[in-house]
Amino acid sequence: VQLQASGGGLVRPGGSLRLSCAASGSIFSINDVGWYRQAPGKQRELVAIITSSITPNYAESVQGRFTMSRDNTKNTFDLQMNSLKPEDTAVYYCYADITYYRGSYHGNGAKVSSREHWGRGIQVTVSS
């Protein structure tokens, strides 16, 4: 199972960017999904997460500016970032708790396991 992250880049303050994350492989189900970020010299922090409920939860610092969504039919989830600020500059990581098949048999009674998966970091730079 892999998480493929895309998007990011350089944008001026007030601009917008969209990050996407796609899961692939022997997936049984995708549980929690989220986005984290890590700025230079700081610890990784949660940006947004969708757990068992459908409604995303956001960090206070991005509330009202960022919107997270997921498409369970495509095993993808996105982060739309609007009104970006210089303090949003960071490496962003997508995260998913995925239940996956442990073997080639995917029918009834198939063996599955669950663990956290992380996508590659994506640089987001907000600067004039």
C-alpha positions as YAML, in Angstrom:
chain: A
units: angstrom
residues:
- id: 1
  name: VAL
  ca: [0.00, 0.00, 0.00]
- id: 2
  name: GLN
  ca: [1.27, 3.44, -0.92]
- id: 3
  name: LEU
  ca: [0.20, 7.03, -0.50]
- id: 4
  name: GLN
  ca: [1.05, 9.26, -3.43]
- id: 5
  name: ALA
  ca: [0.96, 12.94, -2.57]
- id: 6
  name: SER
  ca: [0.95, 15.76, -5.12]
- id: 7
  name: GLY
  ca: [0.50, 19.50, -5.35]
- id: 8
  name: GLY
  ca: [2.25, 22.19, -3.41]
- id: 9
  name: GLY
  ca: [4.70, 24.79, -4.64]
- id: 10
  name: LEU
  ca: [5.33, 28.49, -4.30]
- id: 11
  name: VAL
  ca: [2.47, 30.96, -3.91]
- id: 12
  name: ARG
  ca: [2.09, 34.58, -2.86]
- id: 13
  name: PRO
  ca: [0.31, 35.50, 0.36]
- id: 14
  name: GLY
  ca: [-3.43, 35.35, -0.14]
- id: 15
  name: GLY
  ca: [-3.11, 32.75, -2.85]
- id: 16
  name: SER
  ca: [-4.39, 29.19, -3.03]
- id: 17
  name: LEU
  ca: [-2.97, 25.72, -3.47]
- id: 18
  name: ARG
  ca: [-4.45, 22.26, -3.54]
- id: 19
  name: LEU
  ca: [-2.77, 19.15, -2.20]
- id: 20
  name: SER
  ca: [-3.91, 15.69, -3.17]
- id: 21
  name: CYS
  ca: [-3.19, 12.24, -1.80]
- id: 22
  name: ALA
  ca: [-4.06, 8.94, -3.47]
- id: 23
  name: ALA
  ca: [-3.88, 5.52, -1.86]
- id: 24
  name: SER
  ca: [-3.12, 2.45, -3.92]
- id: 25
  name: GLY
  ca: [-2.46, -1.23, -3.35]
- id: 26
  name: SER
  ca: [-4.32, -4.10, -1.67]
- id: 27
  name: ILE
  ca: [-6.67, -1.87, 0.27]
- id: 28
  name: PHE
  ca: [-9.55, -3.27, 2.29]
- id: 29
  name: SER
  ca: [-10.63, 0.04, 3.77]
- id: 30
  name: ILE
  ca: [-9.29, 3.50, 4.52]
- id: 31
  name: ASN
  ca: [-10.09, 4.71, 8.00]
- id: 32
  name: ASP
  ca: [-8.75, 8.03, 9.32]
- id: 33
  name: VAL
  ca: [-7.13, 10.37, 6.81]
- id: 34
  name: GLY
  ca: [-5.35, 13.61, 7.47]
- id: 35
  name: TRP
  ca: [-2.79, 16.22, 6.61]
- id: 36
  name: TYR
  ca: [0.13, 17.25, 8.79]
- id: 37
  name: ARG
  ca: [2.83, 19.85, 8.29]
- id: 38
  name: GLN
  ca: [6.26, 20.59, 9.62]
- id: 39
  name: ALA
  ca: [7.87, 24.00, 9.44]
- id: 40
  name: PRO
  ca: [11.64, 24.44, 9.81]
- id: 41
  name: GLY
  ca: [12.66, 24.12, 13.42]
- id: 42
  name: LYS
  ca: [9.20, 23.09, 14.55]
- id: 43
  name: GLN
  ca: [7.46, 19.84, 15.36]
- id: 44
  name: ARG
  ca: [5.07, 18.18, 12.97]
- id: 45
  name: GLU
  ca: [1.55, 19.40, 13.60]
- id: 46
  name: LEU
  ca: [-1.91, 18.28, 12.58]
- id: 47
  name: VAL
  ca: [-3.54, 20.48, 9.95]
- id: 48
  name: ALA
  ca: [-6.78, 18.62, 9.22]
- id: 49
  name: ILE
  ca: [-8.20, 15.16, 9.79]
- id: 50
  name: ILE
  ca: [-11.28, 13.14, 8.90]
- id: 51
  name: THR
  ca: [-11.89, 10.28, 11.32]
- id: 52
  name: SER
  ca: [-14.88, 8.00, 11.57]
- id: 53
  name: SER
  ca: [-17.15, 10.98, 11.23]
- id: 54
  name: ILE
  ca: [-17.53, 12.65, 7.86]
- id: 55
  name: THR
  ca: [-16.87, 16.14, 9.16]
- id: 56
  name: PRO
  ca: [-13.22, 17.24, 9.03]
- id: 57
  name: ASN
  ca: [-11.53, 18.72, 12.05]
- id: 58
  name: TYR
  ca: [-9.05, 21.54, 11.52]
- id: 59
  name: ALA
  ca: [-6.25, 23.15, 13.41]
- id: 60
  name: GLU
  ca: [-7.32, 26.51, 14.74]
- id: 61
  name: SER
  ca: [-4.66, 28.22, 12.65]
- id: 62
  name: VAL
  ca: [-6.22, 27.06, 9.37]
- id: 63
  name: GLN
  ca: [-9.90, 27.05, 10.32]
- id: 64
  name: GLY
  ca: [-11.95, 28.88, 7.70]
- id: 65
  name: ARG
  ca: [-9.12, 28.91, 5.16]
- id: 66
  name: PHE
  ca: [-8.42, 25.23, 4.49]
- id: 67
  name: THR
  ca: [-10.92, 22.61, 3.38]
- id: 68
  name: MET
  ca: [-10.29, 18.90, 3.49]
- id: 69
  name: SER
  ca: [-12.29, 16.40, 1.48]
- id: 70
  name: ARG
  ca: [-12.14, 12.70, 0.66]
- id: 71
  name: ASP
  ca: [-13.47, 10.51, -2.12]
- id: 72
  name: ASN
  ca: [-13.90, 6.98, -0.83]
- id: 73
  name: THR
  ca: [-14.69, 5.65, -4.31]
- id: 74
  name: LYS
  ca: [-11.29, 6.75, -5.59]
- id: 75
  name: ASN
  ca: [-9.28, 6.32, -2.36]
- id: 76
  name: THR
  ca: [-8.21, 9.93, -2.53]
- id: 77
  name: PHE
  ca: [-8.32, 12.92, -0.24]
- id: 78
  name: ASP
  ca: [-7.44, 16.56, -0.81]
- id: 79
  name: LEU
  ca: [-6.58, 19.71, 1.06]
- id: 80
  name: GLN
  ca: [-7.70, 22.97, -0.51]
- id: 81
  name: MET
  ca: [-5.72, 25.82, 0.98]
- id: 82
  name: ASN
  ca: [-6.99, 29.37, 0.49]
- id: 83
  name: SER
  ca: [-5.89, 32.74, 1.83]
- id: 84
  name: LEU
  ca: [-2.44, 31.34, 2.41]
- id: 85
  name: LYS
  ca: [-0.12, 33.11, 4.82]
- id: 86
  name: PRO
  ca: [3.67, 33.03, 5.14]
- id: 87
  name: GLU
  ca: [3.26, 31.06, 8.36]
- id: 88
  name: ASP
  ca: [1.66, 28.27, 6.34]
- id: 89
  name: THR
  ca: [5.06, 27.60, 4.80]
- id: 90
  name: ALA
  ca: [6.01, 24.05, 5.67]
- id: 91
  name: VAL
  ca: [6.46, 20.54, 4.36]
- id: 92
  name: TYR
  ca: [3.03, 18.92, 4.21]
- id: 93
  name: TYR
  ca: [2.42, 15.20, 4.69]
- id: 94
  name: CYS
  ca: [-0.67, 13.17, 4.01]
- id: 95
  name: TYR
  ca: [-1.56, 10.39, 6.41]
- id: 96
  name: ALA
  ca: [-3.99, 7.49, 6.31]
- id: 97
  name: ASP
  ca: [-4.82, 4.64, 8.60]
- id: 98
  name: ILE
  ca: [-5.39, 1.82, 6.15]
- id: 99
  name: THR
  ca: [-6.67, -1.72, 6.55]
- id: 100
  name: TYR
  ca: [-5.05, -3.85, 3.87]
- id: 101
  name: TYR
  ca: [-5.07, -7.44, 2.69]
- id: 102
  name: ARG
  ca: [-2.13, -9.46, 3.92]
- id: 103
  name: GLY
  ca: [-2.17, -11.90, 1.04]
- id: 104
  name: SER
  ca: [-3.46, -12.34, -2.47]
- id: 105
  name: TYR
  ca: [-6.85, -13.67, -1.33]
- id: 106
  name: HIS
  ca: [-9.38, -10.86, -1.00]
- id: 107
  name: GLY
  ca: [-12.59, -12.80, -0.46]
- id: 108
  name: ASN
  ca: [-14.57, -13.66, 2.66]
- id: 109
  name: GLY
  ca: [-12.36, -14.40, 5.60]
- id: 110
  name: ALA
  ca: [-9.33, -12.76, 4.02]
- id: 111
  name: LYS
  ca: [-6.59, -11.80, 6.43]
- id: 112
  name: VAL
  ca: [-6.18, -8.09, 6.92]
- id: 113
  name: SER
  ca: [-4.04, -5.77, 9.00]
- id: 114
  name: SER
  ca: [-4.11, -2.07, 9.76]
- id: 115
  name: ARG
  ca: [-1.37, 0.48, 10.12]
- id: 116
  name: GLU
  ca: [-0.53, 4.09, 9.50]
- id: 117
  name: HIS
  ca: [0.77, 5.18, 6.11]
- id: 118
  name: TRP
  ca: [2.46, 8.42, 5.18]
- id: 119
  name: GLY
  ca: [2.95, 10.13, 1.85]
- id: 120
  name: ARG
  ca: [6.13, 11.91, 0.83]
- id: 121
  name: GLY
  ca: [6.51, 15.43, 2.10]
- id: 122
  name: ILE
  ca: [5.40, 18.25, -0.18]
- id: 123
  name: GLN
  ca: [6.90, 21.71, 0.12]
- id: 124
  name: VAL
  ca: [4.47, 24.60, 0.37]
- id: 125
  name: THR
  ca: [6.08, 28.04, 0.36]
- id: 126
  name: VAL
  ca: [4.07, 31.20, 0.85]
- id: 127
  name: SER
  ca: [6.17, 34.23, 0.03]
- id: 128
  name: SER
  ca: [5.98, 37.50, -1.83]
...
